[in-house]
Amino acid sequence: MSSMPIVSISWEGDSWESLKSWPREMQHVFGVALREMQQGRRPTMDARPMQSIGKGVFELKDADDATWYRMLYLSRIDDVIYVLDCFTKNTRKTESNTLNKARSRLSQVRLRMQESKKEVKDGRGK
């Protein structure tokens, strides 16, 4: 039986700090979902595509009595899951500045991936 490669998590911008500011129970729920995805399984919570941000971007969602918790991520590419943003909200609509931040981080990730592929092609990469 072949083992799957280890999938790493790339925390973009302040996404890690944002997640760590959430209640411990929410940190755990989202952490379990990420672990499932690292092991090639579906997340253990609600996930929906976020085409408005970009192709391959999804949102994990949960809530407690007071707040809605959201994690935006770019699905696994070359054994990396890119967490673009973690945020809270208390209205149905996601703020446009939050969406724009995720779009900007997605652009940065895609640019890094292009540069990395170019370096490999040119013989300078891993």
C-alpha positions in Angstrom: 0.0 0.0 0.0 1.6 3.3 -1.0 1.4 6.2 1.4 0.1 9.5 0.3 2.6 12.4 0.4 2.3 14.7 3.4 0.1 17.7 2.5 1.3 20.9 4.1 -0.7 24.0 5.1 0.5 27.4 3.9 -1.0 30.1 6.1 -1.2 33.3 4.0 -1.0 36.7 5.6 -2.5 36.8 9.1 -4.7 33.8 8.6 -2.9 31.8 11.4 -3.1 34.6 13.9 -6.8 35.1 13.1 -7.6 31.4 13.6 -5.6 31.4 16.9 -7.8 34.3 18.2 -11.0 32.2 17.9 -12.4 30.2 20.8 -10.5 27.0 21.4 -13.5 24.8 20.3 -13.7 26.6 16.9 -9.9 26.2 16.5 -10.3 22.5 17.1 -13.2 22.1 14.7 -11.4 23.8 11.8 -8.1 22.1 12.7 -9.8 18.7 12.4 -11.3 19.6 9.0 -7.8 20.7 7.8 -6.3 17.5 9.1 -8.9 15.4 7.1 -8.1 17.4 4.0 -4.3 16.9 4.6 -5.1 13.1 4.6 -7.0 13.3 1.3 -10.5 13.2 2.8 -13.3 15.6 2.6 -13.5 18.2 5.4 -15.6 17.3 8.4 -17.7 20.4 8.2 -19.7 22.5 5.7 -17.6 23.6 2.7 -18.7 25.5 -0.3 -17.0 26.7 -3.5 -16.1 30.4 -3.6 -15.9 31.1 -7.3 -16.3 34.8 -6.6 -12.8 34.7 -5.2 -11.2 32.3 -7.7 -11.1 28.8 -9.1 -10.3 26.2 -6.5 -11.2 28.4 -3.6 -13.5 27.0 -0.9 -15.0 28.3 2.4 -15.3 26.2 5.5 -18.1 27.4 7.8 -19.2 27.0 11.4 -20.9 29.1 14.0 -21.5 29.4 17.7 -24.3 31.3 19.5 -22.7 34.7 18.8 -20.5 34.5 15.7 -20.1 32.9 12.3 -16.5 31.5 11.6 -15.1 31.2 8.1 -11.9 29.9 6.6 -11.2 30.5 2.9 -8.7 28.2 1.3 -7.3 27.2 -2.0 -7.7 23.5 -2.5 -4.7 21.3 -2.6 -2.1 22.1 -5.3 1.2 20.2 -5.4 0.6 18.8 -1.9 -0.1 22.2 -0.3 -3.4 23.6 1.0 -3.3 27.4 1.0 -5.3 29.1 3.8 -6.1 32.5 2.4 -8.1 34.0 5.3 -9.8 33.2 8.6 -12.5 35.6 9.7 -15.6 36.1 11.7 -18.8 37.7 10.8 -22.3 38.3 12.2 -24.3 39.1 9.1 -25.0 36.9 6.1 -23.0 39.1 3.7 -19.2 38.8 3.7 -17.6 42.2 3.7 -16.1 43.2 0.3 -12.7 44.1 1.9 -12.6 40.5 3.2 -13.2 39.1 -0.2 -10.7 41.4 -1.7 -8.1 40.4 0.8 -8.6 36.7 -0.1 -8.4 37.6 -3.9 -5.1 39.4 -3.3 -3.6 36.6 -1.3 -4.8 34.1 -4.0 -3.0 36.2 -6.6 0.2 36.2 -4.5 0.0 32.4 -4.1 -0.5 31.9 -7.8 2.4 34.2 -8.6 4.7 32.3 -6.2 3.7 29.0 -7.8 4.5 30.4 -11.3 7.9 31.7 -10.1 8.6 28.3 -8.5 7.7 26.4 -11.7 9.9 28.8 -13.7 12.9 28.2 -11.4 12.4 24.4 -11.7 12.2 24.7 -15.5 15.4 26.9 -15.5 17.2 24.4 -13.3 17.4 26.7 -10.2 14.6 25.1 -8.2 14.3 22.0 -6.1 
